Amino acid sequence: MTPAPDLSPPPLMKVAHLCKFFGRHMGCHDISFEVCPGEVIGVVGESGSGKSTLLNCIAGRIRPSNGSVWFRTPDGMEDLCRCDEARMRRIIRTRTGYVTQQAAQGLKMHISAGGNIGEKLMAAGTRHYGKIREAALMWLDKVEIDPGRIDDLPSTFSGGMQQRLQIAANLVTAPEILLMDEPTSGLDVSVQARLIDVLRKLVFSLNLSMILVTHDLAVARLLCHRLYVMKQGEIVESGLSDQILDDPRKPYTQLLVSSVLKP
Ligand SMILES: Nc1ncnc2c1ncn2[C@@H]1O[C@H](COP(=O)(O)OP(=O)(O)OP(=O)(O)O)[C@@H](O)[C@H]1O
């Protein structure tokens, strides 16, 4: 697990009684939790349990039907669900990054690796070409991509490198919370291990917070401090990762954990 964060500062974000219905169909229901600086939260559960719906509500990609998503901003705690669209977009853009399962959805494949990182800085207002290139070189190095590949297209990168580039492009504007939807899915175990190692170093060096949606309990154990187990749109169990994975209390979690351990 990533070294434990200091939980004494006030939370960076807070989800309270969040619900999303798609017509009469429930996506997620009555979800509440907090994220502190440097804390890695894992959301686990079987397919269709509501993990992505929850993450998309937090990321402002879909509007919740009910409840609140509070973010700490320089103006105090602000509820995304009570903001106008422009304010919500600004809070999301400045406070969060979003890493998708498919790198092709999170990167622009027709522009260079440096361009993918620089574009985010330009969108945040930086105009000086030299500074943008310098930041891109630094971020490639931080995610363990050879800075000499700065002018290469992401399509020439391996799957693991593309995910690390996606992370660099998200972190260059210094968001406090990285939202990740199955970032290790489809990668070989050794490639996953490298990605997890890079993420752990970033959490530690930047005091970065993360919300990680994953069906992979081994990844959750390696990265997450705290886990929330979802079933049919609701949280059925939560606690410290080791406690949930080594001593699950609810039959659903026991089944989830034991199904991973089966040969
Ligand atoms: N746009 C939508 N319209 C209608 N129902 C939806 C929509 N998006 C999700 N759902 C439903 O909400 C429930 C939760 O889906 P969600 O994708 O959040 O689950 P998940 O745990 O992320 O699954 P997976 O791991 O397969 O991605 C499912 O029953 C799904 O069919």
The ligand as an SDF file (V2000), in Angstrom:
LIG
                    3D

 31 33  0  0  0  0  0  0  0  0999 V2000
  -25.9140    6.2740  -19.6390 N   0  0  0  0  0  0  0  0  0  0  0  0
  -26.5550    5.3030  -19.0150 C   0  0  0  0  0  0  0  0  0  0  0  0
  -27.8550    5.0700  -19.2530 N   0  0  0  0  0  0  0  0  0  0  0  0
  -28.5240    4.1000  -18.5950 C   0  0  0  0  0  0  0  0  0  0  0  0
  -27.9720    3.2880  -17.6510 N   0  0  0  0  0  0  0  0  0  0  0  0
  -26.6780    3.4890  -17.3870 C   0  0  0  0  0  0  0  0  0  0  0  0
  -25.8960    4.4910  -18.0430 C   0  0  0  0  0  0  0  0  0  0  0  0
  -24.6230    4.4400  -17.5370 N   0  0  0  0  0  0  0  0  0  0  0  0
  -24.6260    3.4500  -16.6190 C   0  0  0  0  0  0  0  0  0  0  0  0
  -25.8420    2.8910  -16.5290 N   0  0  0  0  0  0  0  0  0  0  0  0
  -26.2270    1.7910  -15.6380 C   0  0  0  0  0  0  0  0  0  0  0  0
  -25.8200    2.1270  -14.3240 O   0  0  0  0  0  0  0  0  0  0  0  0
  -25.3280    0.9610  -13.6490 C   0  0  0  0  0  0  0  0  0  0  0  0
  -23.9050    1.2250  -13.1800 C   0  0  0  0  0  0  0  0  0  0  0  0
  -23.0530    1.2710  -14.3360 O   0  0  0  0  0  0  0  0  0  0  0  0
  -21.5050    1.6670  -14.2390 P   0  0  0  0  0  0  0  0  0  0  0  0
  -20.9810    1.7510  -15.6340 O   0  0  0  0  0  0  0  0  0  0  0  0
  -21.3730    2.8450  -13.3840 O   0  0  0  0  0  0  0  0  0  0  0  0
  -20.8990    0.3900  -13.4990 O   0  0  0  0  0  0  0  0  0  0  0  0
  -19.3900   -0.0380  -13.3150 P   0  0  0  0  0  0  0  0  0  0  0  0
  -19.2970   -0.6270  -11.9630 O   0  0  0  0  0  0  0  0  0  0  0  0
  -18.4990    1.1020  -13.6490 O   0  0  0  0  0  0  0  0  0  0  0  0
  -19.2400   -1.1740  -14.4070 O   0  0  0  0  0  0  0  0  0  0  0  0
  -17.9600   -1.5520  -15.3180 P   0  0  0  0  0  0  0  0  0  0  0  0
  -16.8910   -2.0270  -14.3650 O   0  0  0  0  0  0  0  0  0  0  0  0
  -18.4740   -2.6370  -16.2070 O   0  0  0  0  0  0  0  0  0  0  0  0
  -17.5800   -0.3060  -16.0690 O   0  0  0  0  0  0  0  0  0  0  0  0
  -25.4190   -0.1900  -14.6290 C   0  0  0  0  0  0  0  0  0  0  0  0
  -26.5970   -0.9040  -14.3750 O   0  0  0  0  0  0  0  0  0  0  0  0
  -25.4950    0.4900  -15.9810 C   0  0  0  0  0  0  0  0  0  0  0  0
  -26.2170   -0.2700  -16.9060 O   0  0  0  0  0  0  0  0  0  0  0  0
  1  2  1  0
  2  3  1  0
  2  7  2  0
  3  4  2  0
  4  5  1  0
  5  6  2  0
  6  7  1  0
  6 10  1  0
  7  8  1  0
  8  9  2  0
  9 10  1  0
 10 11  1  0
 11 12  1  0
 11 30  1  0
 12 13  1  0
 13 14  1  0
 13 28  1  0
 14 15  1  0
 15 16  1  0
 16 17  2  0
 16 18  1  0
 16 19  1  0
 19 20  1  0
 20 21  2  0
 20 22  1  0
 20 23  1  0
 23 24  1  0
 24 25  2  0
 24 26  1  0
 24 27  1  0
 28 29  1  0
 28 30  1  0
 30 31  1  0
M  END
$$$$
